[in-house]
């Protein structure tokens, strides 16, 4: 049987700050991304997460917001109404950036997050709503909580950063600034890819 060619994956850590639980009624206010590394048939190669990054702040798309959600990001909706980018422009720029870094790496882009579910929901909705397409397709998404649970052999709902081994955790702080957190999560992915699992010494 002929060996199937495996296309490399370019992992792009993405963090979204939003003012509510779901897109549409609520708005994505900022979007940060950082290239974490490439995986091919020979393994994973880490990237410097600060080298290839993307950050934009967006104009709100509705008047609705959850004060507690808005407070997490520290972003000012009134400022973003005048200074934030039109979502169509911001997401078009993001799509171009994803395609550029993927072409440079000769790989297919995969969004990754911790957890990915919230950020992917906003990102995919915004991409389809404002650009009509997603550079990640409909399923190019990696959840780091799932990755850890699989490697550690624990139930997904038992996963929390406070219970993860120190060698898996990033040294950077989680600031709730979308770019800072995208870079921090890229470091987390690199650590998880290198982690051999419980009971083993890191290589």
N, C-alpha and C positions, 0 to 999 in steps of 0.2 A: 504494500500500500504506500502511495506517495505521501511524503511528509507535507502536512498542510502548512502554508506560510502564515505565520502569526504576525499581524500588524502591531507595531508598538503602540502603547498608550501614553499620552502626555497627561499627567495628573496636574490639574489646576485647582488650587485651593480657593474657594469662594466664600466670602462672608457678606451677608446682607443685613443692614439695619432698616427696620420698618416700624411703622406706627400702629400696627395691629396684627391680628393673628392670620389673616388671609389676604391675598391680593385682590384688587377690584374695589371692594368697599374701603380698603385701607391701602396705604402707599409704601412702596420701597423708597427710602430716603437716601440711602447710600449703598454703593456696591464696590467691594474690594476684591482683588484677585491676585494670586501669586503662583508662579510656576513652581511645583514641588519636585518634579522629577519625571523620568521616563522608565517605563517597564516594557521589556521585550522578552523574547524566548530565553534569553540568557540571564534575566534578572532585572533588578531595579537599580537605576542610577540616580542619585540625589542631585538636585540643583540647588544653587544658592537662592533661597526664597526671596531675597531682597533685590535680586538682579532684574527679574522680569515681572513687573507688577502693573496693576491697573487700578485706578480709583476715580470714581465720579460721585457727585452729589446730585440728586434728582429733585425736580419740582413735584410736589404732591399731586395726586390725580383725583383726590376727593377732599371734602371738608371733614370727613369722619376720621377720628383717631382715638386710640386708647391712651389716656395720659400716662399710665404706668409703662406701657410699651415705648412711648416717646421718650420718657425720662431715662430709659436704659441707655439710649444712644447719646443723649445730651444734645441732639440736633434741634435747631430752631425752625419750625415749619414756616413761620412768617418770613424769615430770611430766605428759606428755600423757595418760597413762592416767587421771589424776584431774582435770586441768584442761582437757584438750582437749574440744571440742564433739563430741557425738554426730554421726557423719557424716550421718545423715538430716536433722538439724536444720541443720547447716552448709550442706549442698547445697540444701536448701529455701530457706534465706536467700539463697544465691547466685543461684538461679533467679529469685527475686523481684527481686533487685537488677538482674539482667540485663534483665528485662522492664521494670522502671521506667525505667532509663536509655535503653533502646531506644524506649520510648513517648515519652519526653521529646524524643528526637531525631527521631521519626517515621520510624524506620529499622529494618531487620532486623539482628539481632546476628550478628556474625562473630567467632569466637575467632581470635586470631593469636598466634604464638609464634616463638621462634628457638632451636632448631628447634621446630616445632609438634608433631612426631610423639610425643615422650615425654609432654609435658604434655597433649595431646589424648587420648592413650590412657588416662591416669589420669582426666582430667576427665570424658570421655564415659562410661567404665565406672562411675564413682561416681555420676554423674547418673542413669543408667538403673538402676543397682542400688538406689540409696537414694531416688530420687524418681519413678522410672518414666518420666521424660521429659527431654528436653534442650531448652533454649531456643534452641540453635543448630541444632536438627534433627540429622540424622546426618552432614551434610557441610559445615556452616557453619564452615569452618576455613581459615585462610590461613597458609601456611608462609613466613616471611620469608627463609629461605635460598633457597627456590625463586624468590621474587620477585626477589631480588638476582641469582641465576644467570640468570634470564630477561632482566633489564635489562642485565646485564654481558656476556651472550653467552658464558658459561663453563659447563663441566660442573658439575652440582650438587655432586659429590663434591670438586670443587676449591675450594668456597667455605669460607672461614674468616675470622673477623673480622680477623685479623692481616693479611690480604691485601686487605681492602676499603679503598676510598679514605677518607681522613680525614673528608671532608664527609658521609659516610654514617653514621659511627659516633656513638653517643650520648656526651654529656659526662659523664653520670652513671656511677658505678661499678657493677660487677656484684658484689653482696655475698652472693648465695645466701640472702638473705631474700626470701621470695616476693613481698612487696609492693614492696620496692625494685627487684627485678628486673622485675616487671611494668611499673613506671613507666619503667625504663630501656629495656625493649623497646618500649614505646609511643613513646619518643623515636626509637628506631631505625626504627620503621615510618614515622613522619613524615618522617624524613630520606630513607628509601628512596623514599617516594611523591614527594618533591620532586626527587630525583636524576634528571637527564636522561639518565644513562648515560655510559659511557666516551667520552672525547674531546670532551665538551661542557662548557660552563661552566654552573654552577648559576644558576638564574634568581633 
